[in-house]
Amino acid sequence: MVHPSSAAHHVVVLFLILTNLLQCSDAFTTTTTLPPHSNSIITSSTINTRNNHHDIVSTIILHSSSNDNNDGDGDDDNNIVEIFYDDFAGPIGDVVVSSSSSSQLSSSAAAAALQTNQDQLQKQKQANKEEEEELPEFIDNESSSNNNNNNKEQQLISIPLPKQSSSTQKTTTTTTTIDLTGALSREFSLGRDLLLSDYAGSLGFDQVTDWQYYTTDLSTGKREDRSANPFDPNQPSRTRSRSGRMVRLFRGEFTGRIGNLLRSRGLDSRVILKEFAVDNDEDDDMLLNLAMDEQRSLAKLQSNWLQGYCMTAAASNAQQLLEQLENGEWNEAAQRRYVDGLTDTPTTVDDEHLVTLLECTSSKKAPFTSILGQLNLNDYYDDEDMDPNEWYKSLGVKPPKPGSIWVVYDYHGLSTASSYAVPLIIQQSKLPPKRGIFGNIVQAPPLPPFRERGRYMIRGVLKGMLQSIATAHAADLVHRSIGKNSFILSSVGQDKREATSPYAVVVERLRVVLSDWGFSRDIEEAVLEKEFSGRCRMFGVPSLSSYEYQTAASYEDSVRMENSAYQFAKAEDLHACGFVFLSMLFTTLANPATLSAPLPATDDDTLQRLFSEIFGKDVDELREYYANEDVWSEVVALLDMEERAGWDLLGKLLLAR
């Protein structure tokens, strides 16, 4: 038997539900079942549906008996609550549930509950109205579309986002990396875009520390710098610590449409990949920072270079190419590449961009390694049927770990200036023997004349090194880790080893490429680092953190000191390049009497010690040292030409900082 007051309440409930159903013609309903034996009041607050511009107020009161004597007597529909949903905002209002301890609600309690709910609705309506004033204008594209043409399909509604403040926009612009070619957002798929051919080796790095010694006057406390004793092993001027193998190198090749397109244009479809491998140790953060710094620097460098190419090229499509780069078309296509590959959508646009980039850098012999993108190995990691031993069987090394960064570069071979810094007579002896038409061993041809080999070294190798550094400095980048392994000596042909052959003398076929940009920085960032300030102090250059700069007497003085710091940062690259070339000259062009004849040491540390400590940075004394060795007589004569022009150039590089 149902209590009279309870029956009256059910009538009120049904009336209110019907009222809401009539008012909410655009709403849809879901049913939610409440647990039995609960007495609840559910109230939905007011919202504004902006597409129809009218308010919807829905109040739902549910009563279900919790009396044990009435278990199973009530209608099952009493336990059903209908909650209305707005098309965009989800549930209409907040659902508030409050429990009552009585088994039944009197009419006065219901009236009080209704009054309370009405008060809450009025307060919520006022709060929503205040909040609405702060929201951006709602652009109703649907209404305008229906007014213009009732037969058009319903359009999406766009909600403008709040605009950034000017200070926020300025900060974002400052920290954004310049990447017009899409190299930082392009991801290749293993198998679909490229294949790994073989394992090429590994890379580490040396940390070089230059030591400074000084004495302190006990009476005045003044510090005076002094030189280290070159014959005292306890006073080294430079120490070197070597890291482990942190970066693995792999050779790969583009496949599919992009590979066919490159080969049809006469371009090299091979690539080199660097795996910055994480091993879950303390060096992981440093390694990932190296990967990101290298990618950012190369993206900026090749964007800057490609802009200059488009501005100076005589081709008719150069201006169109420049507009595509600056309008972000290359970036948009690069961002879609990986997803398009997953959905079997053609990547024709990005393929054309990649081919255009490689055509430009190849034809003009860009003096840097071009970054093409990253290799995404998610398909490999997600493949449950993949056997890790297959990776080892195919490439001879352990499979990669998740979290490693794979960067894809264009291919220039693996012959560096370090591998070329060997006497040519020794290089010749290591070549495989040639055989005649009947299989007999034929004597190898003699080495080219020294004059041709010297021309190849000066006008080819040295000029290419200086051009690569100048290109980086023009883009406001400093390399900061230049060594013999930083320069790749490549060829314009398919056989990249041609450039380091002992018979190579054709300068036009040589391409010098500067690589390994992990320690590079934008020059404005480099001059602010603490280590750079310490080196500036060693050489008497005011850094931007020095007391002299902070207390500059005038604006002109501060600008002069800033320029000095920038020039010193660039001079460090030239200084390192000077020792690289000095080492190459007196090894590659050396003429030992026999293959087993010992050659004096020409490594970087030995040359630094000779020039800076033994000879006091005197180029003339350095020349006398080399002139006293017969093995270097021809090299000294080469540098003595044109009134010792070669020694003058070497002196400017060695004394750049």
C-alpha positions in Angstrom: 0.0 0.0 0.0 1.4 3.4 -1.0 1.2 6.3 1.4 -1.0 9.3 0.2 1.8 11.9 0.5 4.2 9.6 -1.3 1.7 9.2 -4.2 1.3 13.0 -4.4 5.0 13.4 -4.6 5.2 11.0 -7.5 2.7 13.1 -9.4 4.9 16.2 -8.9 7.9 14.2 -10.1 6.2 13.1 -13.3 4.9 16.6 -14.0 8.3 18.1 -13.7 9.9 15.5 -15.8 7.4 16.0 -18.6 7.9 19.8 -18.4 11.7 19.4 -18.8 11.2 17.0 -21.7 9.1 19.6 -23.6 11.6 22.4 -22.9 14.8 20.4 -23.8 13.9 19.4 -27.4 17.6 19.4 -28.4 18.8 17.3 -25.4 19.2 13.6 -25.2 18.8 11.5 -22.1 20.6 8.7 -20.4 19.3 6.6 -17.6 21.2 6.0 -14.4 20.1 3.5 -11.9 20.5 4.5 -8.2 21.0 1.9 -5.6 17.9 0.8 -3.7 17.0 1.9 -0.1 18.1 5.5 -0.6 16.2 8.7 -0.3 17.7 11.3 -2.6 17.0 14.8 -4.0 18.8 15.3 -7.3 18.9 18.9 -8.6 20.4 20.1 -11.9 21.5 23.7 -12.0 21.0 26.3 -14.8 23.1 26.5 -17.9 22.8 28.5 -21.1 22.7 26.6 -24.4 24.4 29.1 -26.7 23.3 27.7 -30.0 19.6 28.3 -29.2 20.0 31.2 -26.7 17.5 30.0 -24.1 17.8 28.8 -20.6 17.0 25.2 -19.5 16.1 24.6 -15.8 15.7 21.1 -14.8 14.7 20.0 -11.3 14.3 16.3 -10.5 13.2 15.0 -7.2 13.4 11.3 -6.6 12.0 9.4 -3.6 12.5 5.8 -3.1 11.5 4.0 0.0 14.1 2.6 2.4 11.5 1.0 4.7 12.1 -2.7 5.2 8.4 -3.3 5.2 8.1 -1.9 1.7 10.9 -3.8 0.0 9.8 -4.9 -3.4 6.5 -3.1 -3.1 7.4 0.0 -5.0 7.6 0.4 -8.8 11.0 -0.3 -10.3 10.7 3.0 -12.2 11.1 4.9 -8.9 14.8 3.9 -9.0 15.4 5.5 -12.4 16.8 9.0 -12.6 16.9 10.9 -15.9 19.9 13.3 -16.3 19.8 15.6 -19.3 22.9 16.4 -21.4 23.7 19.5 -23.3 25.2 18.9 -26.8 28.5 20.6 -25.9 28.7 20.9 -22.1 28.0 17.3 -21.0 25.5 16.9 -18.1 23.3 19.9 -17.5 24.5 21.4 -14.3 25.9 19.8 -11.2 24.2 16.7 -9.9 23.7 17.2 -6.1 22.7 14.2 -4.0 21.6 14.6 -0.4 20.3 11.7 1.8 17.3 11.9 4.2 17.0 9.7 7.3 13.1 9.6 7.2 11.3 6.9 5.3 8.8 9.4 3.8 8.8 13.1 2.8 5.9 15.3 3.9 4.5 17.9 1.6 6.0 20.7 3.7 9.4 19.1 3.5 9.0 18.8 -0.3 8.0 22.5 -0.5 11.0 23.5 1.6 13.2 21.4 -0.6 11.8 23.0 -3.8 12.3 26.5 -2.3 15.9 25.6 -1.4 16.6 24.2 -4.9 15.1 27.4 -6.5 17.4 29.6 -4.4 20.4 27.5 -5.4 19.3 27.7 -9.0 19.1 31.5 -8.9 22.5 31.8 -7.3 24.0 29.4 -9.9 22.3 31.3 -12.7 23.8 34.6 -11.5 27.3 32.9 -11.2 27.0 31.5 -14.7 26.0 34.9 -16.1 29.1 36.5 -14.6 31.3 33.7 -15.9 29.8 34.1 -19.4 30.9 37.7 -19.5 34.5 36.6 -19.2 34.3 34.0 -21.9 35.2 34.9 -25.6 32.4 35.4 -28.1 30.9 32.3 -29.4 31.0 32.3 -33.2 27.8 30.6 -34.4 28.8 29.4 -37.8 25.8 27.0 -37.8 23.1 29.7 -37.6 24.7 31.9 -40.2 25.0 28.9 -42.5 21.4 28.0 -42.1 20.3 31.6 -42.8 22.3 31.8 -46.0 21.4 28.3 -47.3 19.1 25.9 -45.5 20.3 23.0 -47.7 23.9 23.3 -46.5 25.4 20.7 -44.2 25.8 21.7 -40.5 29.2 23.4 -39.9 31.5 23.1 -36.9 31.4 25.8 -34.3 34.7 27.5 -33.7 35.6 28.9 -30.3 38.4 31.5 -30.3 41.1 30.9 -27.8 42.4 33.7 -25.6 45.2 35.6 -27.2 48.7 35.5 -25.7 50.0 38.6 -24.1 52.8 40.5 -25.9 55.3 39.4 -23.2 54.3 35.7 -23.7 54.6 36.0 -27.5 58.1 37.5 -27.1 59.3 34.7 -24.9 58.0 32.0 -27.2 59.7 33.6 -30.2 63.0 33.8 -28.4 63.0 30.1 -27.3 61.7 28.7 -30.6 64.3 26.9 -32.7 64.5 27.9 -36.4 63.5 24.9 -38.5 62.1 25.7 -41.9 62.8 22.3 -43.4 60.7 20.3 -40.9 63.8 18.3 -39.7 62.7 18.4 -36.1 59.2 17.2 -36.7 59.7 14.6 -39.4 59.6 10.9 -38.4 60.5 8.0 -40.6 59.2 4.5 -40.2 61.5 1.5 -40.1 60.7 -0.7 -43.1 58.3 1.6 -44.8 60.6 4.6 -45.3 64.1 3.2 -44.7 66.0 0.0 -43.9 69.1 -0.5 -41.8 72.0 -1.9 -43.8 74.8 -2.5 -41.3 76.4 -1.3 -38.1 79.1 1.2 -38.8 80.8 1.9 -35.4 80.4 4.0 -32.3 81.3 7.4 -31.0 82.4 8.8 -27.7 83.9 12.2 -26.8 86.9 13.6 -25.0 86.6 16.1 -22.3 89.6 18.5 -22.4 90.5 20.7 -19.5 92.9 23.6 -19.8 94.5 24.4 -16.4 95.5 27.8 -15.2 98.1 28.4 -12.5 98.6 31.5 -10.4 100.4 32.8 -7.3 98.9 35.0 -4.5 100.7 37.8 -2.8 100.2 37.1 1.0 100.5 40.8 1.9 98.2 42.3 -0.7 96.1 39.3 -1.6 96.6 40.1 -5.3 96.6 37.1 -7.6 99.0 36.8 -10.5 98.8 34.3 -13.3 101.8 32.3 -14.2 102.7 29.6 -16.8 102.9 26.0 -15.9 106.3 24.3 -15.9 106.3 22.2 -19.1 108.7 19.7 -17.7 106.8 19.2 -14.4 104.3 16.3 -14.8 102.5 17.6 -11.7 101.6 20.9 -13.6 99.8 19.9 -16.7 98.5 22.6 -18.9 95.9 20.3 -20.4 94.3 17.1 -19.3 92.0 14.8 -21.3 89.4 12.4 -20.1 87.7 9.9 -22.5 84.1 8.8 -22.3 82.8 5.4 -23.2 81.0 4.6 -26.4 77.7 6.5 -26.2 76.5 6.9 -29.8 76.1 4.0 -32.2 76.4 4.6 -36.0 74.3 2.7 -38.6 74.2 2.8 -42.3 70.7 2.8 -43.9 69.0 3.3 -47.2 65.7 4.9 -48.2 63.2 2.5 -49.6 59.8 2.7 -51.3 58.8 5.8 -53.2 61.3 8.2 -51.6 64.1 5.8 -52.4 63.0 5.4 -56.1 62.6 9.1 -56.4 66.1 9.8 -55.1 67.7 7.3 -57.4 65.7 8.6 -60.4 67.2 12.1 -59.7 70.7 10.7 -59.5 71.0 11.3 -55.8 72.3 9.0 -53.1 69.6 7.1 -51.3 71.9 6.0 -48.5 71.7 7.6 -45.0 73.7 7.6 -41.8 71.9 7.1 -38.5 73.1 8.0 -35.0 71.5 6.2 -32.1 71.9 8.2 -28.9 71.5 5.1 -26.7 70.1 5.3 -23.2 71.4 2.7 -20.7 69.4 3.9 -17.7 72.4 5.4 -16.0 73.6 8.8 -14.9 74.9 9.7 -18.4 71.4 9.5 -20.0 70.4 13.1 -19.4 73.7 14.4 -20.8 73.3 12.1 -23.9 69.7 13.2 -24.6 70.8 16.8 -24.3 73.6 16.2 -26.8 71.0 14.7 -29.2 68.6 17.7 -28.8 71.4 20.3 -29.1 72.7 18.7 -32.3 69.3 18.5 -33.9 68.5 22.1 -33.0 71.8 23.5 -34.3 71.7 21.6 -37.5 68.1 22.5 -38.2 68.9 26.2 -37.7 72.1 25.9 -39.8 70.5 24.2 -42.8 67.5 26.5 -42.7 69.8 29.5 -42.7 71.8 28.0 -45.5 68.8 27.1 -47.6 67.4 30.6 -47.3 70.6 32.0 -48.6 70.6 29.5 -51.4 67.1 30.6 -52.5 68.0 34.3 -52.4 71.1 33.9 -54.6 70.1 31.0 -56.9 69.3 31.9 -60.5 66.7 29.1 -60.8 63.1 30.2 -61.6 61.6 28.2 -58.7 64.0 29.6 -56.1 61.5 32.3 -55.0 58.7 29.8 -54.8 60.8 27.5 -52.7 61.7 30.4 -50.3 58.0 31.2 -49.9 57.2 27.5 -49.2 59.8 27.4 -46.5 58.8 30.6 -44.8 55.1 29.9 -45.0 55.6 26.6 -43.0 54.6 24.3 -45.9 57.6 22.0 -45.3 56.9 21.8 -41.6 53.3 20.8 -42.1 54.1 18.0 -44.6 56.9 16.8 -42.3 54.6 16.6 -39.2 52.1 14.5 -41.1 54.6 12.0 -42.6 54.6 9.3 -39.9 50.8 9.3 -39.4 50.2 9.3 -43.1 52.5 6.3 -43.4 50.5 4.4 -40.8 47.2 5.1 -42.7 48.7 4.3 -46.1 48.3 7.9 -47.1 50.8 9.0 -49.8 53.6 11.2 -48.5 54.2 12.7 -51.9 54.6 16.3 -50.8 57.2 15.5 -48.1 59.1 13.2 -50.4 59.5 16.1 -52.9 60.7 18.3 -50.1 63.3 15.8 -49.0 64.5 15.4 -52.6 64.7 19.2 -53.1 66.7 19.6 -49.9 69.2 16.9 -51.0 69.4 18.3 -54.5 70.3 21.8 -53.2 72.9 20.6 -50.6 74.5 18.2 -53.1 74.7 20.6 -56.0 76.2 23.4 -53.9 78.3 21.0 -51.7 76.9 22.3 -48.4 79.7 22.2 -45.8 77.7 20.4 -43.1 75.8 17.2 -42.5 72.1 17.7 -43.3 69.6 16.5 -40.7 66.6 14.8 -42.3 64.5 13.7 -39.3 64.2 11.0 -36.7 63.6 7.3 -37.0 60.5 6.2 -35.1 60.8 2.6 -33.8 57.4 2.3 -32.2 56.4 -0.4 -34.7 59.5 -2.4 -33.7 58.9 -2.0 -30.0 55.1 -2.9 -30.3 55.7 -6.0 -32.3 55.1 -8.9 -29.9 56.4 -11.4 -32.5 59.7 -9.6 -32.9 62.6 -11.7 -31.8 65.5 -9.6 -30.3 68.0 -12.1 -31.7 67.0 -11.2 -35.2 68.4 -7.7 -34.7 71.6 -9.2 -33.5 71.8 -11.7 -36.3 71.2 -9.0 -38.9 73.4 -6.2 -37.6 75.8 -7.9 -35.1 74.9 -5.7 -32.2 72.3 -5.7 -29.4 68.9 -4.3 -30.1 68.0 -0.8 -29.1 66.3 0.1 -25.9 63.1 2.2 -25.7 63.9 5.9 -25.1 66.9 6.0 -27.4 66.9 8.8 -30.0 67.6 7.9 -33.7 68.6 10.8 -35.9 68.8 10.5 -39.7 71.4 12.4 -41.7 72.4 12.4 -45.4 75.3 10.1 -46.3 78.9 11.3 -46.7 80.8 8.2 -45.8 82.9 7.6 -42.7 86.3 8.9 -43.8 87.3 11.7 -41.5 90.4 14.1 -41.4 91.7 11.8 -38.7 91.8 8.8 -41.0 93.5 10.9 -43.7 96.2 12.2 -41.3 98.6 9.3 -42.2 101.6 9.6 -44.5 100.5 8.9 -48.0 103.2 6.3 -48.6 101.8 4.3 -45.7 98.3 4.7 -47.0 99.5 3.4 -50.4 101.1 0.3 -48.8 97.7 -0.6 -47.3 95.8 -0.7 -50.5 94.8 -4.1 -51.9 97.1 -5.2 -54.7 96.0 -4.8 -58.3 96.1 -7.7 -60.7 96.6 -7.9 -64.4 94.4 -9.5 -67.0 96.0 -12.9 -66.2 95.6 -12.6 -62.4 99.2 -11.6 -61.8 99.9 -8.8 -59.3 100.7 -5.5 -60.9 102.9 -2.9 -59.3 100.9 0.0 -57.9 101.3 3.4 -59.7 103.5 6.0 -58.1 102.0 8.7 -55.9 101.1 12.0 -57.5 103.7 14.7 -57.4 104.1 16.5 -54.1 103.0 19.8 -55.7 99.6 18.3 -56.7 99.2 16.7 -53.3 100.0 20.0 -51.6 97.5 21.9 -53.7 94.8 19.3 -52.8 95.6 19.8 -49.1 95.6 23.6 -49.2 92.9 24.5 -51.7 90.8 21.5 -51.0 90.9 20.4 -47.4 92.0 23.6 -45.6 89.7 25.8 -47.6 86.8 23.4 -47.1 87.4 23.4 -43.3 87.4 27.2 -43.1 84.2 27.4 -45.3 82.4 25.0 -43.0 83.3 27.1 -39.9 82.4 30.3 -41.6 79.0 28.9 -42.6 78.3 28.0 -38.9 79.4 31.4 -37.7 77.2 33.2 -40.3 74.2 31.4 -38.7 75.4 32.6 -35.3 76.4 29.1 -34.2 79.7 28.0 -32.6 80.8 24.4 -32.9 83.0 24.3 -29.7 84.3 20.7 -30.2 86.3 20.9 -33.4 88.8 18.1 -33.9 90.1 15.9 -36.7 87.1 13.5 -36.3 84.7 16.5 -36.8 85.5 16.9 -40.5 84.3 14.3 -43.0 86.3 14.2 -46.2 83.7 13.1 -48.8 83.4 12.9 -52.5 80.7 14.0 -54.9 80.7 10.5 -56.4 79.1 7.4 -55.1 82.4 6.1 -53.6 82.9 8.4 -50.7 86.3 6.9 -49.9 87.6 8.5 -53.1 88.4 11.8 -51.3 90.9 10.2 -48.9 92.7 8.0 -51.4 96.4 8.6 -51.6 95.9 9.3 -55.3 93.2 12.0 -54.8 94.3 15.3 -56.2 91.1 16.7 -57.9 89.8 19.5 -55.7 86.5 19.7 -57.5 85.5 16.2 -56.4 86.2 16.9 -52.7 83.5 17.9 -50.3 84.5 18.8 -46.7 81.6 18.4 -44.2 81.6 19.5 -40.6 79.7 17.0 -38.3 79.1 16.2 -34.6 77.2 19.2 -33.4 76.3 17.9 -30.0 78.2 20.6 -28.1 77.4 23.5 -30.4 75.4 26.5 -29.2 73.8 29.6 -30.4 76.5 32.2 -29.9 74.2 34.3 -27.7 73.8 31.4 -25.3 77.5 30.3 -25.5 78.8 33.7 -24.2 76.6 33.4 -21.1 78.0 30.1 -19.9 80.1 29.9 -16.8 82.9 27.9 -18.4 83.1 30.4 -21.2 83.6 33.2 -18.7 86.5 31.3 -17.2 88.2 30.9 -20.5 87.7 34.6 -21.2 89.4 35.4 -17.9 92.4 33.3 -18.9 92.9 35.3 -22.1 92.1 38.7 -20.7 88.8 39.1 -22.5 85.9 40.7 -20.5 83.0 38.3 -20.4 79.4 39.3 -20.0 79.5 38.2 -16.4 82.6 40.1 -15.5 82.8 43.1 -13.3 84.1 45.3 -16.1 81.0 44.6 -18.2 78.6 45.0 -15.3 80.1 48.4 -14.5 80.7 49.7 -18.1 81.0 53.5 -18.2 78.9 53.9 -21.3 76.7 52.0 -23.8 79.5 52.0 -26.3 81.8 50.3 -23.8 79.2 47.6 -23.1 78.7 47.0 -26.9 82.5 46.8 -27.4 82.8 44.2 -24.7 79.9 42.2 -26.1 81.5 42.1 -29.5 84.8 41.0 -27.9 83.0 38.1 -26.2 81.3 37.1 -29.5 84.6 37.3 -31.4 86.4 35.2 -28.8 83.7 32.5 -29.0 84.3 32.3 -32.8 88.0 32.5 -32.3 87.9 29.3 -30.3 86.7 27.4 -33.3 89.4 28.9 -35.5 92.1 28.1 -32.9 91.0 24.5 -32.8 90.9 24.3 -36.6 94.5 25.6 -36.7 95.8 22.7 -34.7 93.8 20.2 -36.8 95.3 21.5 -40.0 98.8 21.7 -38.5 98.5 18.0 -37.6 97.3 17.0 -41.0 100.0 18.9 -42.9 102.8 17.3 -41.0 101.4 13.8 -41.3 99.6 13.4 -44.6 102.4 15.3 -46.5 105.3 13.8 -44.5 107.8 11.8 -46.4 109.3 9.1 -44.2 112.3 7.4 -45.5 110.8 3.9 -45.0 107.5 2.5 -44.0 108.9 1.6 -40.6 110.7 4.9 -40.0 109.3 6.5 -36.8 107.4 9.8 -37.2 107.5 12.5 -34.5 104.3 12.9 -32.5 101.7 15.1 -34.2 98.7 14.6 -31.9 96.7 17.6 -30.7 98.1 17.6 -27.1 101.7 17.4 -28.3 101.2 20.2 -30.7 99.5 22.3 -28.1 102.4 21.7 -25.7 105.0 22.5 -28.3 103.5 25.7 -29.5 102.1 27.2 -26.3 104.7 26.0 -23.7 107.9 25.0 -25.4 108.0 27.8 -28.1 106.0 30.4 -26.2 103.5 30.8 -29.1 106.3 31.9 -31.5 105.5 30.7 -35.0 109.1 31.3 -36.2 110.5 28.9 -33.5 107.8 26.4 -34.5 109.0 26.6 -38.1 112.6 26.0 -37.0 111.5 22.9 -35.2 109.9 21.4 -38.3 112.7 22.5 -40.6 115.2 20.5 -38.6 113.4 17.2 -39.5 114.1 15.8 -43.0 110.8 14.1 -43.0 109.1 17.5 -43.1 111.4 19.4 -45.5 108.9 19.5 -48.4 106.1 20.6 -46.1 108.2 23.5 -44.8 109.2 24.5 -48.3 105.5 24.5 -49.2 104.6 26.9 -46.3 107.6 29.1 -47.1 106.2 30.0 -50.6 104.9 33.5 -51.3 106.9 35.0 -48.5 105.9 32.5 -45.9 102.2 32.9 -46.6 101.4 29.5 -45.3 103.1 30.2 -41.9 101.2 33.5 -41.7 97.9 31.8 -42.1 98.8 29.1 -39.6 99.9 31.7 -37.1 96.6 33.6 -37.4 94.7 30.4 -36.7 96.8 29.2 -33.8 96.8 32.7 -32.2 93.1 33.3 -33.0 92.3 33.4 -29.3 
